[in-house]
Amino acid sequence: MARIVLVKAGYRSVRQHYAPPLGVMSLAAFLRDRVPGLEIKIIDMLQRDMSAQSVAKEALEFEPDLVGLSAMSYEARDMADVSAAVKRLKLEVPVVAGGPHASTAPDKALLDPNLDYVVKGEGEITTLELIERVVAGQGSPGEIEGLGYKSGGEIVVNKPREETVDLDAIPLPAYDLIDLEAYWDLPRFGTTYARKQYASLATSRSCPYRCTYCHRIFGTKFRAQSADKVLSDMAELRDRFGVREILFVDDCFNLKKKRLVDICDGVAERGLDFTIAFPNGIRGDIMTPELLGKLKKAGTYRITYAVETASPRLQKFIKKHVQLEKLKKVIEWTDRLDIMVDGFFMVGFPGETEAEIDLTLDYALESRLHTANFWFVTPFKGTELYEQAREMGLTPVETEEDAEAMHYFDPATDLSEVPAAVLKKKVQRTFLRFYLSPWRVWRIARLFPNKAQLPELFIRFLKISATWKS
């Protein structure tokens, strides 16, 4: 009987948001369904604020045949710390890495002497074959598409996996393997909530758009669960786990309009009383008033649109190609329906001028957005944006030693024409102007779904502001 441990690596910061680790939860659900008798343990290092040593100790107490690690690029150091801690305690246990960091830079990830394997891209079938063949001693890693490993001191990355999993064939993410209620009192992805009892769902994979900053670990061929599967999962979350709010975290939930309509209509037909938020994953400039009306009736109270940049030149450069004027209208349509509207903005792109930065910041200030997030550009290795920066003679952050700089909260290096320190101050001033506008404060307070949360968010605002002094 095989036993595996799946670890979501990560570290806490003052601006940290928490969410159930859907990647390892979906993998666990798939593997448990396909491998008879398989026992799985999930450890969310971030949610439990665990050290690498405590993660390794708990993982090995489970007596696993395999330890799997998942991490974003800025969590690479945490992943390396956990793999080292596991090997110090039990050298012979195979350690495999997956997720965005390992997928976009598998050869780099395998430089870690404590990693035995890397799963590149969509992980279900590759990991299943790793368990069935290599862990069971019935095959070699060279036979498995999408797998990276070491052979004779050399790093080998097999050809990409072409076969993809049928998303309707994956059971509901393994919510029974985590303490779901522990997430309900932590700052969530999207921050605002109408009901505490929430769960996240990713109902599709990939996106046909080719934004150069994206890890794109699922490729560019959009695949989605059927409306019936989504509705069944929602009902199961309600009935088994007491969930009352759903956060959809797809890459592009609204790409297929009929599917969106069928899901929204099905919520009413099945009597699924949820509040719904989209903390990301809605392509704004393909929205219509009809679709927004459907989402509103289904229980949607908040939508985030990723504008990123208001510079037409940079929209082409990053290959997002947002129709900026159309998106401005969509924001207005959303606001008119009394759905809170959030915006994502990025500044500090390679070669970005001060005028282009001001265009983006002014777009946010002049919009009817209720809330906005301003992120600093970090070109991660393995993305096209990283290569664009290199081609321009710029040097992106790329080593595990700099992992804590590889987040979106501070400019990691000078990529734009504006020095990082100046860029940071421009964003800080815009942040204050945005949120201290009496008109915007009134609009936020009017629609805020849970007024009792406002003091908590004010304290969080003060903590974030305090970090600007450093």
C-alpha positions in Angstrom: 0.0 0.0 0.0 1.7 3.2 -1.2 1.8 6.4 1.0 2.7 9.9 -0.2 2.9 13.3 1.4 2.1 16.4 -0.7 3.5 19.7 0.7 2.6 23.3 -0.3 5.7 25.3 0.5 5.6 28.9 1.4 6.5 31.6 3.9 4.4 34.3 5.7 4.6 38.0 5.0 2.7 41.1 6.2 0.7 41.2 3.0 0.0 37.4 3.0 -3.2 35.9 1.7 -4.2 32.3 2.3 -6.2 29.9 0.2 -6.6 26.1 0.2 -3.8 24.6 -1.8 -5.9 23.6 -4.8 -3.0 22.2 -6.8 -1.9 19.5 -4.4 -5.6 19.0 -3.4 -6.6 18.2 -7.0 -3.6 16.0 -7.5 -4.4 14.1 -4.3 -8.0 13.6 -5.4 -7.0 12.3 -8.8 -4.3 9.9 -7.4 -6.5 8.6 -4.7 -9.2 7.8 -7.3 -6.7 6.0 -9.6 -4.4 4.1 -7.2 -6.2 1.5 -5.0 -5.3 1.8 -1.3 -3.2 4.9 -1.8 -2.9 6.9 1.4 -2.1 10.7 1.1 -1.3 13.4 3.6 -1.3 17.1 2.7 0.7 19.7 4.6 0.2 23.4 3.9 3.4 24.9 5.3 2.1 28.5 4.8 -1.3 28.1 6.5 0.2 26.5 9.5 3.3 28.7 9.7 5.6 25.7 9.8 9.4 25.6 9.7 11.1 23.3 7.1 12.2 21.1 9.8 8.8 20.6 11.3 7.3 19.9 7.9 10.0 17.2 7.2 9.4 15.7 10.7 5.6 15.5 10.2 6.0 14.2 6.7 8.3 11.4 7.6 6.2 10.3 10.6 3.7 9.3 7.9 6.3 6.9 6.5 5.8 8.0 2.9 7.1 6.3 -0.2 7.3 9.7 -1.9 7.3 13.4 -0.8 5.9 15.9 -3.3 6.6 19.7 -3.0 4.8 22.5 -4.8 5.9 26.1 -4.9 5.7 29.4 -6.7 9.0 30.9 -7.9 9.2 33.3 -4.9 8.7 30.2 -2.6 11.7 28.4 -4.2 13.9 28.8 -1.1 11.2 27.3 1.1 10.9 24.4 -1.2 14.6 23.9 -1.1 14.7 24.1 2.7 12.0 21.4 3.0 13.7 19.1 0.5 17.0 19.5 2.4 15.3 18.8 5.8 13.6 15.7 4.4 16.9 14.3 3.1 18.7 15.0 6.3 16.2 12.9 8.2 15.8 10.2 5.6 18.0 10.2 2.6 16.3 7.3 0.7 12.9 8.9 0.5 12.3 10.2 -3.1 11.5 13.9 -3.2 9.6 15.4 -6.3 8.8 19.0 -7.1 5.9 20.4 -9.1 4.0 23.6 -9.5 4.9 26.9 -11.2 8.6 27.1 -10.2 9.5 23.6 -11.1 7.4 23.7 -14.3 8.9 26.9 -15.7 12.5 26.1 -14.8 12.8 22.3 -14.3 16.6 22.2 -15.1 17.2 25.0 -12.5 15.0 23.3 -9.9 17.0 20.0 -10.3 20.2 21.8 -9.4 18.9 21.3 -5.9 20.9 18.2 -4.8 17.9 17.1 -2.6 15.4 16.9 -5.4 15.1 13.6 -7.2 12.4 14.4 -9.7 10.5 17.4 -11.2 7.0 17.2 -12.7 6.7 19.8 -15.5 3.3 21.2 -16.3 0.0 19.4 -15.6 0.9 16.9 -13.0 -1.8 14.3 -12.6 -0.8 11.7 -15.2 3.0 12.2 -14.8 2.8 11.7 -11.1 0.5 8.7 -11.4 3.1 7.1 -13.7 5.9 8.0 -11.4 4.1 6.2 -8.6 3.1 3.2 -10.7 6.4 2.7 -12.4 9.3 4.2 -10.5 8.2 4.1 -6.9 6.8 0.6 -7.4 10.0 -0.4 -9.0 8.4 -1.4 -12.3 9.9 1.1 -14.7 12.4 3.9 -15.3 12.0 7.6 -15.2 13.1 7.9 -18.9 9.7 6.4 -19.9 7.6 9.2 -18.4 6.7 12.3 -20.3 6.8 15.6 -18.4 9.3 14.3 -15.9 12.8 15.6 -15.0 15.4 13.7 -13.1 19.1 13.1 -12.7 21.1 10.3 -14.4 24.8 9.8 -14.0 25.2 13.3 -12.6 23.4 14.8 -15.5 20.0 16.6 -15.5 17.5 15.1 -17.9 14.2 16.6 -18.7 11.9 14.3 -20.8 9.7 15.6 -23.6 6.6 17.5 -22.5 3.5 15.5 -21.8 1.0 15.8 -24.6 -1.8 13.8 -22.9 -3.9 15.9 -20.6 -6.4 14.8 -18.0 -10.2 15.1 -18.5 -11.1 17.7 -15.9 -14.5 16.2 -15.4 -12.7 12.9 -14.4 -11.0 14.6 -11.4 -13.0 14.3 -8.2 -13.7 17.4 -6.0 -10.3 18.6 -4.7 -9.4 16.7 -1.5 -11.0 19.1 1.0 -11.2 16.3 3.5 -7.4 16.2 3.7 -7.1 19.8 5.0 -8.6 21.7 7.9 -10.8 23.9 5.8 -12.2 25.8 8.7 -8.7 27.0 9.6 -8.7 29.1 6.5 -11.9 30.9 7.3 -10.3 33.1 9.9 -7.2 33.9 7.8 -6.9 36.8 5.2 -8.1 35.2 2.0 -7.3 35.7 -1.6 -9.4 38.7 -2.5 -9.5 39.9 1.1 -13.2 40.8 1.2 -15.8 38.3 2.1 -19.6 38.1 2.4 -19.6 34.8 4.3 -16.7 33.2 6.2 -17.5 29.6 5.2 -15.7 29.6 1.8 -13.9 27.3 -0.6 -12.0 27.9 -3.8 -12.6 26.2 -7.1 -10.6 26.1 -10.3 -13.0 24.9 -13.0 -10.8 25.3 -16.0 -7.2 25.2 -17.1 -5.1 27.3 -19.3 -5.9 30.4 -21.3 -5.6 31.1 -25.1 -4.1 34.6 -24.4 -0.4 34.7 -24.4 0.6 37.2 -21.7 4.4 37.1 -21.5 4.5 37.4 -17.7 2.4 34.2 -17.2 4.0 30.9 -16.0 1.6 29.2 -18.4 2.1 25.8 -16.8 -1.1 24.3 -18.4 -0.3 25.5 -21.9 -2.5 27.6 -24.1 -5.3 25.2 -24.9 -8.3 26.2 -22.8 -10.1 23.2 -21.2 -13.0 23.4 -18.8 -15.2 21.3 -16.6 -18.7 20.9 -17.7 -21.4 23.1 -16.1 -22.9 20.0 -14.5 -19.5 19.0 -12.9 -19.1 22.6 -11.5 -22.6 22.6 -10.0 -22.1 19.1 -8.5 -18.9 20.2 -6.9 -20.6 23.3 -5.5 -23.4 21.1 -4.0 -20.9 18.7 -2.5 -19.0 21.6 -0.9 -22.2 22.8 0.7 -23.5 19.4 1.8 -20.2 17.9 3.1 -18.2 20.9 4.3 -20.8 23.6 5.1 -19.4 26.0 2.5 -21.5 29.1 1.8 -19.2 31.1 -0.4 -17.3 30.2 -3.6 -14.1 31.8 -4.9 -13.5 30.9 -8.5 -9.8 31.1 -9.3 -9.7 30.0 -13.0 -7.3 31.6 -15.5 -10.2 32.7 -17.7 -13.6 31.6 -16.3 -15.7 33.6 -18.8 -14.0 32.4 -22.0 -16.9 30.1 -22.9 -20.0 32.2 -22.6 -22.5 29.4 -22.8 -20.7 27.5 -20.0 -20.9 30.6 -17.8 -24.6 31.0 -18.5 -25.3 27.3 -17.8 -23.4 27.5 -14.5 -25.3 30.7 -13.4 -28.7 29.3 -14.4 -27.9 26.0 -12.7 -27.2 27.7 -9.4 -30.8 29.0 -9.4 -32.3 25.8 -10.7 -30.6 23.6 -8.1 -31.2 26.0 -5.2 -27.5 26.6 -4.5 -27.5 29.6 -2.2 -23.9 30.8 -2.4 -22.2 34.2 -2.4 -19.6 34.2 -5.2 -16.5 36.2 -5.8 -13.9 36.2 -8.5 -10.5 37.3 -7.0 -9.0 36.8 -10.4 -9.7 34.9 -13.6 -12.2 37.1 -15.4 -11.2 38.5 -18.8 -12.7 42.0 -18.5 -12.8 43.1 -22.1 -14.9 40.1 -23.2 -17.6 40.7 -20.6 -21.1 41.7 -21.6 -24.0 43.2 -19.7 -25.9 40.0 -20.2 -23.2 37.9 -18.6 -22.8 40.3 -15.7 -26.5 40.1 -15.1 -26.3 36.3 -15.0 -23.4 36.4 -12.5 -25.3 38.9 -10.3 -28.4 36.7 -10.1 -26.2 33.7 -9.3 -24.8 35.5 -6.2 -21.7 37.3 -7.4 -20.8 40.3 -5.2 -17.2 41.0 -6.3 -15.2 40.7 -9.5 -11.6 41.5 -10.2 -10.4 42.6 -13.6 -6.7 42.5 -14.6 -5.9 45.7 -16.4 -2.2 45.4 -15.8 -1.1 48.5 -17.9 -2.9 51.4 -19.5 -0.1 51.8 -22.1 -1.2 50.6 -25.5 2.4 50.0 -26.4 3.0 47.8 -23.3 -0.3 45.9 -23.9 1.3 44.8 -27.2 4.7 44.2 -25.6 3.2 41.8 -23.0 0.8 40.3 -25.5 -2.2 40.8 -23.3 -3.9 43.1 -25.8 -6.6 44.4 -23.4 -9.1 46.7 -25.1 -8.7 49.5 -22.6 -11.7 51.6 -23.5 -14.0 48.5 -23.6 -12.7 47.5 -20.2 -13.5 50.9 -18.7 -17.1 50.4 -19.9 -17.2 46.9 -18.4 -16.0 48.3 -15.0 -18.9 50.8 -15.2 -21.4 48.1 -16.1 -20.3 46.0 -13.2 -20.5 49.0 -10.8 -24.0 49.8 -12.0 -25.1 46.3 -10.9 -23.8 46.9 -7.4 -21.1 44.3 -7.8 -17.9 45.5 -6.2 -15.1 45.9 -8.8 -11.5 45.3 -8.1 -8.5 46.0 -10.4 -5.1 44.6 -10.9 -2.3 46.8 -12.1 1.4 46.2 -12.8 4.1 48.8 -13.1 7.9 48.5 -13.7 7.8 46.6 -17.0 11.1 46.4 -18.9 11.6 49.7 -20.7 8.4 51.3 -19.3 8.6 55.1 -19.3 7.4 57.4 -16.5 4.7 58.6 -18.8 3.4 55.0 -19.3 3.5 54.4 -15.5 1.5 57.5 -15.0 -1.0 56.4 -17.6 -1.6 53.2 -15.6 -1.9 54.9 -12.2 -4.2 57.5 -13.6 -6.4 54.9 -15.2 -6.9 53.4 -11.8 -7.6 56.7 -10.1 -10.1 57.8 -12.7 -12.0 54.5 -12.9 -15.1 53.4 -11.1 -13.2 50.6 -9.4 -14.0 50.2 -5.7 -10.6 48.6 -4.9 -7.3 48.3 -6.7 -4.0 46.3 -6.3 -0.8 47.7 -7.6 2.0 45.1 -8.2 5.6 45.5 -9.2 6.7 43.5 -12.2 8.9 40.5 -11.6 9.9 38.5 -14.7 10.2 34.9 -13.5 12.6 32.6 -15.2 10.8 30.4 -17.7 8.4 33.1 -18.7 8.6 35.0 -22.0 8.8 38.3 -20.1 12.1 37.0 -18.5 13.5 36.5 -22.0 12.2 39.9 -23.1 14.1 41.6 -20.3 17.3 39.7 -21.0 17.1 40.6 -24.7 16.9 44.3 -23.6 20.1 43.9 -21.6 18.3 43.9 -18.3 19.0 41.5 -15.4 15.9 40.0 -13.7 16.1 38.4 -10.2 16.5 34.7 -10.7 18.3 32.9 -7.9 16.9 31.1 -4.9 19.0 33.3 -2.8 16.9 36.3 -4.0 13.7 34.4 -3.7 12.2 36.7 -1.1 12.6 39.6 -3.6 10.7 37.6 -6.2 7.3 38.7 -5.1 5.1 41.6 -6.3 5.2 43.9 -3.2 8.4 45.8 -4.0 10.3 46.4 -7.2 13.1 43.8 -7.2 15.3 45.6 -9.6 15.4 48.5 -12.1 13.7 47.2 -15.2 11.8 50.3 -16.2 13.1 53.8 -17.0 12.1 54.9 -13.5 14.5 53.9 -10.6 12.9 51.4 -8.3 12.9 53.7 -5.3 11.1 56.4 -7.3 8.6 53.9 -8.7 7.8 52.6 -5.3 7.0 56.1 -4.0 4.8 56.8 -7.0 2.8 53.7 -6.3 2.5 54.6 -2.6 1.2 58.0 -3.4 -1.3 56.6 -5.8 -2.4 53.9 -3.3 -3.2 56.7 -0.7 -4.9 58.9 -3.3 -7.1 55.9 -4.4 -8.2 54.8 -1.0 -8.5 58.1 0.8 -10.8 59.6 -1.9 -14.1 60.4 0.0 -16.1 59.4 -3.0 -14.4 56.0 -3.2 -14.6 55.4 0.6 -18.4 56.1 0.5 -18.8 53.6 -2.4 -16.8 50.9 -0.7 -18.7 51.3 2.6 -22.1 51.2 0.8 -21.4 47.9 -1.0 -19.0 46.3 1.5 -20.6 42.9 2.1 -19.4 42.4 5.7 -19.2 45.7 7.6 -17.7 44.0 10.7 -14.6 43.3 8.6 -13.8 47.0 8.1 -11.8 47.5 11.3 -9.7 44.4 10.5 -8.9 45.8 7.0 -8.0 49.2 8.4 -5.4 47.6 10.7 -4.1 45.6 7.7 -3.9 48.9 5.7 -1.8 50.4 8.5 0.5 47.4 8.6 1.1 47.5 4.8 1.8 51.3 5.0 4.3 50.6 7.8 6.3 48.4 5.4 6.9 51.4 3.1 9.3 52.9 5.5 11.8 50.1 5.0 
